Amino acid sequence: MPESRENGAPLAVIAASLQRERRRTGLSLAEVARRAGIAKSTLSQLEAGTGNPSVETLWALSVALDVPFAQLVEPTRPKVQLIRAGEGPTFQAERADYVATMLSACPPNARRDVFQIVAQPGKPRESDPHMPGVVEHVVLSRGRALVGLLEEPVELGPGDYISYPGDLPHVFEALEPDTAAVLVSEHI
């Protein structure tokens, strides 16, 4: 793939961006071309890195793909997210000594959230069923806890992993002070 063109717009970056954004939308080559008002062969050449796009063509494609113009012509940068221990938005349970810190919210086109849990012995955190298809994954990192379906929780120790349907009543009950876990809520 050519690395750049006369005016400095990197063809390889444009090609990769068009392919990535078209996959993200789930649209066919023909549909994106139709929405942008360009020939399918033009879009095919651009995705192959061999076209010579005008600003008007790239603008039409950015509108058709619902992305900012710059997202098609600038290289993507790796996204690194760091949340230090004790930071991040936290949520407390009303009826249990249970704190969930959101580590990663579900990005567009993904279907999962990641939480760090810290719980104390006492009243268990009983959860009502979530939306259909939710599966929860828990890795205990410190302490001991009863985790899983409300009717059949399993005792976990550090390093233990359990997954269970989150669309059924479930529980997290700390058995030791400062019990900690990572919970991934997956929306299937």
C-alpha positions in Angstrom: 0.0 0.0 0.0 1.4 3.4 -0.8 2.5 5.4 2.2 1.5 8.9 1.1 0.2 10.9 -1.8 1.3 14.3 -3.2 -0.6 16.5 -0.8 0.6 14.5 2.2 -2.6 12.6 3.1 -1.4 9.1 4.0 -3.2 6.6 1.8 -2.4 3.7 4.1 -4.1 5.5 7.0 -7.1 6.4 4.9 -7.4 2.8 3.6 -7.2 1.3 7.1 -9.6 3.9 8.5 -12.2 3.3 5.8 -12.0 -0.5 6.3 -12.2 -0.2 10.1 -15.1 2.2 10.1 -17.0 0.2 7.5 -16.6 -2.9 9.6 -17.7 -1.0 12.7 -21.0 0.0 11.0 -21.5 -3.4 9.4 -22.3 -1.8 6.0 -21.3 -3.3 2.7 -18.9 -1.6 0.3 -21.9 -0.9 -2.0 -24.0 0.6 0.8 -21.3 3.0 2.0 -20.6 4.1 -1.6 -24.3 4.6 -2.2 -24.7 6.7 1.0 -21.6 8.8 0.1 -22.7 9.3 -3.5 -19.5 7.8 -4.9 -18.8 4.8 -7.2 -18.3 1.5 -5.5 -15.0 1.1 -7.5 -13.8 4.4 -6.0 -14.4 3.2 -2.5 -12.8 -0.2 -3.3 -9.7 1.6 -4.6 -9.5 3.8 -1.5 -9.8 0.8 0.8 -7.0 -0.8 -1.1 -4.8 2.3 -0.7 -4.6 2.9 -4.4 -7.2 5.7 -4.9 -6.6 9.4 -4.9 -9.4 10.9 -2.7 -10.5 14.5 -2.9 -11.5 16.3 0.2 -15.1 16.1 -1.0 -15.0 12.3 -1.3 -13.5 11.9 2.1 -16.0 14.4 3.6 -18.9 12.4 2.0 -17.4 9.1 3.4 -17.1 10.6 6.9 -20.8 11.6 6.7 -21.8 8.2 5.4 -19.8 6.4 8.1 -20.9 8.9 10.8 -17.4 9.7 11.9 -15.4 13.0 12.1 -13.4 13.8 9.0 -10.1 13.7 11.0 -10.8 10.1 12.0 -10.4 9.0 8.4 -7.1 10.8 7.7 -5.2 10.7 11.0 -3.5 7.5 12.3 -5.2 5.9 15.2 -3.4 6.2 18.5 -3.4 3.4 21.0 -5.9 4.2 23.8 -4.5 3.4 27.2 -6.7 3.8 30.2 -5.2 3.8 33.7 -7.3 3.8 36.9 -5.1 3.8 40.1 -6.3 1.8 43.1 -8.8 3.8 45.0 -9.8 5.9 42.0 -12.7 5.6 39.6 -16.5 6.1 40.0 -17.8 4.0 42.9 -21.3 2.7 43.7 -22.4 1.5 47.1 -25.1 -1.1 47.7 -28.0 0.0 49.9 -28.4 -3.2 51.9 -24.8 -4.5 52.1 -21.3 -3.3 52.8 -20.4 -3.7 49.1 -18.7 -1.2 46.9 -18.3 -1.5 43.1 -15.8 0.6 41.3 -16.3 0.8 37.5 -13.0 0.1 35.8 -14.2 0.0 32.2 -17.6 0.9 30.8 -18.9 -0.9 27.8 -17.5 0.9 24.7 -19.7 1.3 21.6 -20.2 -2.0 19.8 -19.0 -4.0 22.8 -21.1 -5.6 25.4 -19.3 -5.8 28.8 -18.6 -3.7 31.9 -15.7 -4.3 34.3 -15.9 -3.6 38.0 -13.6 -3.9 41.1 -15.6 -5.1 44.1 -14.7 -4.6 47.8 -17.1 -6.1 50.3 -17.3 -6.7 54.0 -18.8 -9.6 56.0 -22.4 -9.0 57.1 -25.5 -8.7 54.9 -24.8 -10.3 51.5 -25.3 -8.3 48.2 -28.3 -10.0 46.6 -28.8 -8.9 43.0 -32.1 -9.1 41.2 -31.9 -10.6 37.6 -30.3 -8.3 35.0 -31.5 -8.1 31.4 -31.8 -11.5 29.6 -28.5 -12.9 28.3 -26.2 -11.2 30.9 -23.4 -13.5 32.2 -21.2 -12.4 35.1 -17.6 -13.5 35.6 -15.9 -13.0 39.0 -12.3 -13.5 39.9 -11.7 -13.3 43.6 -8.4 -11.4 44.4 -8.5 -11.2 48.2 -10.4 -12.8 51.1 -13.2 -15.3 50.8 -16.8 -15.0 49.5 -19.9 -16.9 48.5 -20.6 -16.0 44.9 -23.0 -17.1 42.2 -26.7 -18.0 41.9 -28.7 -17.0 45.0 -29.9 -20.6 45.5 -26.4 -22.2 45.0 -23.5 -19.8 45.8 -20.0 -21.2 45.7 -17.2 -20.3 48.2 -14.3 -18.7 46.4 -10.8 -18.0 47.6 -8.1 -15.8 46.1 -7.5 -16.6 42.4 -10.8 -18.6 42.1 -13.0 -17.8 39.1 -16.8 -18.3 38.6 -19.2 -17.4 35.9 -23.0 -17.6 36.2 -26.1 -16.2 34.5 -26.7 -12.7 35.6 -30.3 -12.8 34.4 -31.1 -15.0 37.5 -31.0 -13.9 41.1 -27.4 -13.9 42.3 -25.3 -13.1 45.4 -21.9 -11.8 46.6 -21.3 -12.4 50.3 -18.0 -11.5 51.8 -16.7 -14.0 54.4 -13.6 -12.0 55.4 -13.0 -8.3 55.9 -11.9 -6.3 52.7 -12.8 -9.2 50.3 -12.0 -8.0 46.8 -12.9 -9.3 43.3 -13.0 -8.3 39.7 -16.4 -8.6 38.1 -17.0 -8.6 34.4 -20.7 -8.2 33.3 -21.0 -9.6 29.8 -24.1 -8.8 27.7 -24.6 -11.7 25.3 
